[in-house]
């Protein structure tokens, strides 16, 4: 995370926004005792979705169990799941 003063961010805002959206950079912008983090809208939405999913009771445990099943090769092929659907 790159750190900037508010004055430096203001001076170069257009380029900063471009690097956030195109290069996925993250900036911490400080103004006196306050600070804020600048991330892309896409990254913010992704973080919000992750928070929502992890707040679903049992989701994290289910995900961990699924990842362990994949690791142990305890999965089914698409043909096994769908069968003969012709």
N, C-alpha and C positions, 0 to 999 in steps of 0.2 A: 504494500500500500504506500503510495507516494504521499508525502505530507506537504501541504502548501498553506501559506497565509491567505486570508480572505482577499487581501489586496492583490497578491500574485494571481489568485484564481480569477478575480474580476478582470484583471489586465489581459488574461489569456483564455477567457471562458470558452470561446468558440472552439479552439484547439483542444481544450480539456474535454469538452463534451464529445468531440469527435473521437478522441482516443478512448473515452469510456465506452462509447457505443460500437466502435469498430475494432478496438483492440482488447476490449474487456478489462481495461485498467480500472483501478479503484483509487480514489483520492480521499484523504482526510484533510478537511479544510478547517483551519483554526482562525478564530477571531477573538482575541483576548482570552478569556477563560472558557469560551464556548468552542465546540467543534462539531462538525457534521461530516458524514461520509457520502461521497458521490459515487453511485453505481448506476449502471444502465437500467432502463425500465424493464428490459427483458430479464436481467438478473434479479431485480426486485420481485417481479412476478414469480420467478422460479423459487425464490426464497419463501415467498408467501405460500405457494403451493406445498412446499416441503413442510412448513410449519403446520398447515392444515392436515396433511396426511399423518404427520407424527402425533397430532393431537387426537386422532381416531383411536379409541380404546382397542388395544390388542394388535394394532397395525405393525408396530415396530417388532413385536415378537413373531408375528406371522412372516414378516419380511426376513427376519433373521433365520427362521426355520426354513423358508424357501431357499435362501442362499446356501444354507447347509445341505439341503437336498440336492441342489445343483452341484455343489462340491463333491458330494458322495455319489454322483451319477444316478440319483434316484428320481429321474425325470421320465416323461413320456414323449414320444415323437408326436408330431402333428397328426400323422396317420392313425396312431393309437388313440388319440383324443377324439378325432372326428370320425374315424371309422370309414366305411364305404358310404359316402353321401350322394353317390350318383343317382 
